[in-house]
């Protein structure tokens, strides 16, 4: 998002799933920090980012 979007712009639709996965991870991490349990894992290599929105 940082490289493909300006502040205040909509998130590109090609990034919806990746953004949803990151947000889910953040909420899981918050729950882990507050309640314990299994530490969540996010494999950034598996995030579905379209090639045209990837940055080297």
C-alpha positions as CSV (number, residue, x, y, z in Angstrom):
1,X,0.0,0.0,0.0
2,X,2.8,2.4,0.9
3,X,4.3,2.3,-2.6
4,X,1.0,2.1,-4.6
5,X,-1.3,4.4,-2.8
6,X,-1.3,8.0,-1.5
7,X,-2.8,9.0,1.8
8,X,-6.5,9.2,1.6
9,X,-6.8,7.1,-1.6
10,X,-8.7,3.8,-1.7
11,X,-6.8,0.6,-1.3
12,X,-6.3,-1.0,-4.7
13,X,-8.7,-3.9,-5.1
14,X,-5.8,-6.3,-5.9
15,X,-4.6,-5.8,-2.3
16,X,-7.9,-6.4,-0.5
17,X,-7.0,-10.0,0.4
18,X,-3.5,-9.2,1.5
19,X,-4.7,-6.3,3.6
20,X,-7.4,-8.5,5.2
21,X,-4.8,-11.1,6.0
22,X,-2.5,-8.6,7.6
23,X,-5.4,-7.1,9.6
24,X,-6.4,-10.5,10.8
25,X,-2.8,-11.2,11.9
26,X,-2.8,-7.9,13.9
27,X,-6.0,-8.8,15.7
28,X,-4.6,-12.3,16.4
29,X,-1.4,-10.9,17.7
30,X,-3.3,-8.5,19.9
31,X,-5.3,-11.4,21.3
32,X,-2.1,-13.4,21.8
33,X,-0.5,-10.5,23.7
34,X,-3.6,-10.1,25.9
35,X,-4.6,-13.7,26.5
36,X,-1.7,-15.9,25.6
37,X,-2.2,-19.1,23.6
38,X,-0.6,-19.9,20.3
39,X,1.5,-17.2,18.8
40,X,0.1,-16.2,15.4
41,X,2.3,-16.5,12.3
42,X,2.2,-14.5,9.1
43,X,4.1,-15.7,6.1
44,X,4.7,-12.6,4.0
45,X,5.9,-14.6,1.1
46,X,2.4,-16.1,0.7
47,X,0.5,-12.8,0.7
48,X,-1.4,-12.5,-2.6
49,X,0.1,-9.3,-4.1
50,X,-0.4,-8.8,-7.8
51,X,2.9,-8.4,-9.7
52,X,2.0,-4.9,-10.9
53,X,1.6,-3.8,-7.3
54,X,4.8,-5.4,-6.0
55,X,7.9,-3.3,-5.2
56,X,11.4,-4.7,-5.3
